Amino acid sequence: MIRNIMWVIILSVSLSGCWSSKELTELAIVSALSIDKVDDGYSLTVQIINPGDIAGKSLTTRVAVSTYKAEGKSIFEAIRKLSKSSPRKLYFAHLRIVILGEELAKEGIRKSLELLSRDHEFRTDFYILVAKDHLASDIINVLTPVEKNPANKIFNTLEVSQSIWAPTSGVKLDELISKFTSKGNNPVLTGILVQGNEYQAGSLSNVESIPSPAVLELSNLAVLKKDKLIGWLNQEESKGYSYVTDKVKSTVTVIDYEDGYVTLEFTNSKTELIAEIINNVPKIRVTVEPEALIGEVSASTNFVTEEEIKKLEEKTNERGEFVLNSSIAKAKEYQSDIFGFGEAIRRKKPKLWKELESNWDEEGFQNLEVEIQFNTTIRRLGTTNQSFIEEIGE
């Protein structure tokens, strides 16, 4: 009898399901969220997936996503106000992208992200970007070809770009919060903007025309000091940041060489960042060791001898050191240690760091000596040692 009762209890528990579960038809799945600053609070725009249009293979004149907008004194209030226009309860567990307005970023972003880190409905595996020269809502309203879901377009573009190009860096919420709470290591965020006709960006014609009147494009790195946007790196400076922080997976660089140029593809790049303390004065040594292959040649030189390869490696190293030094110089201009030099010094000598940390960005970082070594090894020449350009002649 007791055994039968126990079985009834076990079966009852297993069949009870999740008390808080919701049917898919009751939820509005949010794939992207934009946050802009307004006078009395925040303006939020959410991008909602239309499930039938995302999954359907048949031609349709409907777009695959919808957007809803609301304002509130807090982020939480604005989200609840969205219920006045959204026919379903917003569901944030599949959020892929958060876009922050440039003006909001200049004022500080910690408060606007607090809810996202606190609320149980939000996961932390979404990317955070800054809208450059635009409102964040301008970005989220752009319809994109190829990817029916614009949030997927941004997410995938960022992942591809950071893996084969390097002047972009995907930053998720956990990493950003870690930078906020650490000393001597300020965050960066990738920028995004609209190229082309902004007035057609949100219309169906933007995906029906070739080429699209407006496209979303990633735009290098935004430099933050604590949680405030203070400036932007250009393309080369952004690439320099990725080298210093050991985030280069693959990229290309063009080297002027004699009567033309050589394009190299970098792979297997490794960076060693070491803090040294000499007479109680900190110094940073950065050594970058990329492997490269020759991808394209417009110069008349044939790279068949060790001397020619060595010469190309030396020119590449000079260029690499220039790019890294330019990136560090711009960060010093912004008074923001985005490379984690201060963190490296803290790990090396915590007692000295205690003396430096209160004024690190404004003083210690400015006076810090950084030694750069860029050591390229050209492993492959492609499928030919000699370009056909020389054979053709002028």
N, C-alpha and C positions, 0 to 999 in steps of 0.2 A: 504493500500500500504506500509506504513512504517513498519507495523507489518510483512508483507511478507519479506521485505528487512532484517529485524532483524533475522528472522528465517533462511534466506539464509546464513547470516554471521555466526550464531551459528553453523549451520550444516557444513559450510566450515571449521571452526576451529576444530570441533570434528573429521572431516574426514581427516585432514591434516597429522595425525600421528606424529611420532618423526622424525625430520629432520635429526638427526644424527644416526638413527637406521641402524643396519647392519644385513644382513641375516646370519644365523648360518653357512651356507656353505662358507661364506667369512671370518670367524674368526677361529683362532687357540686358543683353550681354554687352558690357562696355569694353571696347577695344582700345580706345584712346581718350585721354583727358587733357584739356588745356586749362591753364590758370593764368588770368590776367589781373592786374591791380586796377581797381577803380577807386574813386574818391572815398567812398564809405565802406570799402571792403574788397571783395573779390568777385570776379566774373568767371564762371566756369562754363565750359562747353564739353559735352560728352559725345563721343562717337559710338553709335549703337549699331550692332550687326543686324541686318535683316536676314535671318537664317535661310529662308527659301531662296533668296536672290544670290547668296554666297554659294550655296550648294548646287543650285540649279544649273543645268547645262543648256537649257533652251534659251533662245534670244529673248531679251526683255528690254523694255524701255525704262524700267525702274532701276534706280541705283541700289548698290548692295549695302549701303549704310545710311543711317540718318543721324542728324545732330540735334541736340537740344541744349539750350543755354539758360542760365539763371544767375542772379547775383545775390550775394549775402554778406553779412558782416564777417562771417567765418566760413571756412570751406565746408564744414559740416552743415551749416544752415543753407548754403547754396545748393548742396547735394539734395537736401530734403525739399527745397523749393522746386527742384527739377521734376518732382512728382506732379506738379501742376500741368506739365506738358507731356511727360512720358506716360504712355498708356500701361507700362509695366514697371515693376520694381527693378531698380538698377542693380546689376550684379557685376562686381568689380574683380572677381577672382581670375578673369581672363584678360585683365588689363595688360597691354603690351608697351604702350608709349605714354609718357607724360611730357607735355610741352609747356614750358614756362615762358611767359612774356618777358621781353627784354627789360622793360621798365620795372616789372616786379623783381627781376633778378638784381637790378641795380639797388633796390631798396632792401633786399635780403629775402632769402627763400626758406629759411628754417621753419618759420611759422606756417607757411603754406604747405609744408611737407609733413608737419607733425601728425595730422590725422592719418595720412597714408601709412605711417609707421605704427600707429596705435590701433587702428581699426582692424578687427580680425578678418574682415572681408577682403582686405587688400593683401595680395602676395607681394614679395619684394623683388621679383625677377623681371620687372619692367625697366626699360631704359628711360632716362631723363635727359631732355634736350632743351636748349634755349632758342627761342625764335629770334633770329637776327633781323633787325630793321622792320619787324612786323609784330602785330599782336599774335599771341599764341593761337587765338581763335581763327586767325587767317590761315594758319598752317593746317589746322584740324579740319577745315572746311574744303580742302582741296581734294578733288576726285582724281584717282590715279589709274592709268592704263596698266595692263599686265596683271597687277594685283588688284582684285576687286575691293579688297579691304585696305584702305590707305594706311591703317596702323601696321598691317603686315608689311606693306611697302617700305615704310620707314624703318621698322625693326630689321627686316632682311637687308636693306641697303646699308644700314649701319654695321651689321655683322660682316657683310662682304667687304665693305670699305676698310674696316679696321684690320681685316685679315690680309688684304692684298695691296693697300695703298698707304696707310699709316698716319696721315694728318687728322684722322678722326679717332675718337676713343669712346667706346661704349661704357657708360657709367650707370650702374643700377643703384637702387635705393640703399642697400646695405653698405656698399662701398662709399657712397656719398656721406652717409651718416658717420661712418668710420673716420672720414677725412674731417668732418665737422668737429669731432670729439678728440682728434689727435693734435699734437703740437708739432710745428715745423713741417707741415705737409698739407698745403691748401689744395682744394679740388679744382678740376677743370670739367667742363661739360661741352659736348659737341653742339655746334650751332646748326640751325636749319633755316632755310629761307625759301621764298617762292620766286622762281625765275619765270619771267614772261608776263602774260596778260592776267593780272590778278582778278579782273572782273569776270573772266570766264572760268576761273580755277574751280569754282564750285558747281558749274553747270555740266550737264551730260555731254555737251559738245567737247569738253576737255578730254573725254575718253573716246570720242567718236572721230576726232580729227587727227590727221598725221601731217606734221608732228603735233603734239598736244600744245595748245596755246599757253599753258602754264604747267610747270613741273616743280616738284619738290626737290631741293638739292641740299646736301650736307655742306656746312660752311665752317670748316676748321674748328678751333677750340676757343671757348670762352674761359677767361681767367677769373677765378673767384678769390677773394680774400676773406677768409672765414666763410660767410654765406652770401657775400655781396659780389656781384659782377663789377669788375673794375676795368676790363678791357678785353681785347681779342688778340690772339696770335694770328699771323698770316700763315700761308700754307707751309713754307719752309720752317718757320718757328714751331708750328704744330708738329711737324715731322721730327724736329729736334727734340721736342718733349717726349715723343714716343720712343726715340732712341735712348734718351737718358733713363727713362723709367722702365726700359726693357719690355716695351709693348709692341715692338716691330716684329711681325710675323713674316711679312713679305712686302716689298715696295720696289719702286724703280727710281732711278736718278739719272739725269742726263749730264754728261761730262763733256765740256768743250775740249776738243782734242785736235790739235794741228789745224788742218783745213776743213774740219767738220765737227762731228760730235759722236759720242758713243753712249748708248743707253744700256745701263746695267740693271739687272734684276737682283735685288738682295734677298737672300734666304738664310735661314738658320742664324739670325743675328742674336748675339748674346752680349749683355751689358753687365759689367761688374762695377758697382758703386761702393767705394771704400772711404770711410772717414778716418783721417789721421789727425793726431794731436801732437804738435811740435811746440815745445816751450809754452804749453797751455793755450796755444792758438790753433783753432781748427782749420783743416784743409780737406777738400773733397777731391778724390781722384776717380774719374769716370773713364772706363776702358770699354770701347765698343768693338766687337769683333764679328763683322758680318761676312758671310760667304756670298759670292756673286757669280753670275754668269752673264756673258755678253748677249744682250737681246737684240741690239740693232746697231749698225755702224754706217755713218755717212762719211767718215774720214777715209782717206786713201790708204791708210796704214793697214798692213796685214799683221795680225797679232799671232805670229808664228814663232817668235823668239822669246826667251825669258826676259830679255832686256825690254822689249816692248810691253810685255805683260807687267813687269815691275814698274815701268814708267806710268802705265795706266793706273795701277794700284796707288801709286804715290799721289797722282792728281785726284783720285777718288778720296783718298784720306784727307787731303787738303780741303776738299769740298765738304766732306763730312764734319771735320772739325769746325769749319766756318758755320755750318748749319747749327751745330750744337751750341757754339758760343753765342750765336745770334739769339737763340731761344733763351738761353740763360740771361743774356743782357736785357732782353725784353721783360722777363720776369722780374729782374732787379728794378727795372724802370717802374713796373707796377707795384713794387714792394710786396711781392707775394711769392713765397717759396712753394712752388707747385711740384717740385721734384722730390721732396722728402729729404733734402739735405739735413735739415734740422733734426728729423727723426733719426737719421744715420748717426749724427753726432750724439744724440741722446743715448742711443744704444752703445756707442763707443765709450762715452764718459759721462754718465748721468750727472755727476756733481758739477761739471763744467756747464752742462746744458741748463741746469737750474739757474746759473748766473746769466745765461744768454736768452732764455725763452721769453721773458717779459717784453723784450723789444727786438725779437729776432728778425721779423720781416723788415722793420725799418732801419735796423743798424747791423746786427750780426750777419744777416744774409747779404747786405750791401757790401760788406767788407770781406766776405768769404772768398778765399782763393779756390778756384776750381780748375783742376788740370784735366784736359781732355786728350785722350788718345784714341784715334780711329784707325783700326788695323784691318784693312780689307784683304781678303784672299779670293782671287778669281779662280774658281774651280773649273769652269767650263766655258767654251768659246761658242756654243751653239752647234749647229750641224755642219758648219764650214769655217775654215780658218781664213779664207779669202773672200771678200765681198765682190759680187759681180759688178758693182759700181765702178771699180777700178778698171775692169776689163772693157767696159763700155767706153769710158773716157768722157771727155766734155763734148 
